[in-house]
């Protein structure tokens, strides 16, 4: 998966289209991501020991990873992601993600 935890992404399809949010969790086995403030659902909860009042809670649901694109930190626009191979001092190979729009390295 190209999207990692704590990345800022933009939703490109669905009811939350155009919203930006931070990736809270990644589910690689189902190819889904949990994005803050996106794909919210209301859950009706009855009173219990933990939740004395009960009521309606709002929570985020996972969204398919193909429906989000990473946001370029430099331009604040969505971008594709590339991978570069870096060779370290001891000949150890390391990869870094970069923005195809600006060429900047992504954390």
C-alpha positions in Angstrom: 0.0 0.0 0.0 1.2 3.5 -0.8 -0.7 5.3 1.9 0.8 5.2 5.4 -0.4 6.2 8.9 -0.3 10.0 9.6 -0.4 10.9 5.8 -2.7 13.7 4.8 -5.0 12.4 2.0 -7.9 13.7 -0.1 -10.9 11.6 -0.9 -11.5 11.5 -4.7 -14.8 9.6 -4.9 -17.9 8.9 -2.8 -20.0 11.0 -0.5 -17.0 12.6 1.2 -15.3 13.7 -2.1 -13.0 16.6 -1.8 -12.4 16.3 2.0 -8.9 16.2 3.4 -8.0 14.2 6.5 -5.2 12.4 8.3 -4.9 8.7 8.0 -5.6 7.2 11.5 -5.2 3.5 10.6 -4.3 1.3 7.6 -5.8 -2.1 7.0 -3.6 -3.7 4.3 -5.4 -7.1 4.4 -8.6 -5.5 3.2 -7.0 -2.5 1.3 -8.8 0.1 3.4 -7.8 3.1 5.4 -9.4 5.0 8.3 -9.4 8.8 7.6 -10.1 11.4 10.3 -13.5 13.2 9.6 -14.3 11.2 6.5 -17.1 8.6 5.9 -18.7 9.3 9.3 -21.5 7.0 10.5 -24.0 7.5 13.3 -24.4 4.7 15.8 -27.3 4.6 18.2 -26.1 3.2 21.6 -28.4 2.2 24.5 -27.3 3.1 28.1 -24.8 0.7 29.7 -22.3 0.6 32.5 -19.7 2.3 30.3 -22.0 4.8 28.6 -24.5 5.9 31.3 -26.4 8.3 29.0 -26.5 6.3 25.7 -27.4 8.4 22.7 -26.0 8.8 19.2 -22.2 8.6 18.6 -20.5 9.6 15.4 -17.5 7.5 14.2 -15.4 7.1 11.1 -15.6 4.0 9.0 -12.8 2.6 6.8 -12.7 3.7 3.2 -11.1 1.9 0.3 -7.5 2.9 -0.3 -8.1 3.4 -4.0 -10.6 6.2 -3.2 -7.9 8.4 -1.6 -4.9 10.3 -2.9 -2.0 11.7 -1.0 -1.8 15.5 -0.6 1.5 17.1 -1.6 2.7 19.1 1.5 4.3 21.8 -0.7 1.4 22.6 -3.0 -1.5 21.3 -0.9 -2.9 19.5 -4.0 -3.4 15.8 -4.5 -0.5 13.9 -6.0 0.7 10.5 -7.1 3.5 8.8 -5.2 6.8 7.4 -6.5 9.5 5.4 -4.9 13.2 6.1 -5.2 16.0 3.6 -4.4 18.8 5.0 -2.2 22.1 3.2 -1.6 23.6 3.9 1.8 27.2 4.0 2.9 27.4 0.2 3.6 25.7 -0.6 0.3 22.4 -1.1 2.0 19.4 -0.3 -0.2 16.6 1.9 1.1 13.5 3.3 -0.5 11.9 6.7 -0.1 8.5 7.9 -1.2 8.3 11.2 -3.2 5.6 13.4 -4.6 5.3 13.2 -8.4 3.9 16.7 -8.5 6.7 18.6 -6.7 9.5 15.9 -6.4 9.7 16.4 -2.6 10.4 13.6 -0.2 7.4 12.4 1.8 7.9 11.5 5.5 
